């Protein structure tokens, strides 16, 4: 029997603001509801904004409960321990928020939907994984419209945690980020170790005549996966940006995007999307 798909109605864009409100208004449900509702009004793209009851009782609290982020009823609604960790990350930095969210979602998913395993299983068949294919493969007995909407919202949370990405409707897992979420107290690689793997994975990527200009998110996925749970996405970017551009062994060139591309890397005020590595022949 396939796991039940939870009805996630809350937009991922509101998660940080809403858990902040809940933390600040614990014990004062009336004010909590009002502030949650105002967040929905301020962020609504609909011609007619949601009703007060729909925004709070039908969307926000059930979604957070499904995701394991709140507990309690009435005026006793509180954040769970994982939600408190996510909130702490939010207060520290974007990277800390992403890490805390990833750690929780992987653990939650392992115990509930097992969405990541489902995507991996479909990926191993050699076909492109899409939202429609996921619904058809695992939730065909549900309402197609509702399942597609709920799954689409859930996938957005996983995207925010950098556990996966969607490109041209294709869903791509970030296996390195997933593995590191299961091993959060890891020892990151040294710069020398990182460089060896970076060069190796770059050469593997451009082998067989591929372009020498490799998108940074592509090499990020390869390198993080190679370290098998020892490298967060933000650690990859921090170490990569700190490497010297040229040594006796290699030259690293960063290229800017030709069109608007996301998930690039900003170094010294410049935005780059491609990387090219040239190794030097030693005499």
Beta strands, then each sheet from edge to edge (+ up, - down):
strand 1: 70-71
strand 2: 78-79
strand 3: 164-167
strand 4: 170-173
strand 5: 214-215
strand 6: 250-255
strand 7: 265-267
strand 8: 270-272
strand 9: 274-279
sheet 1: 1+ 2-
sheet 2: 3+ 4-
sheet 3: 5+ 9- 6+
sheet 4: 7+ 8-
end
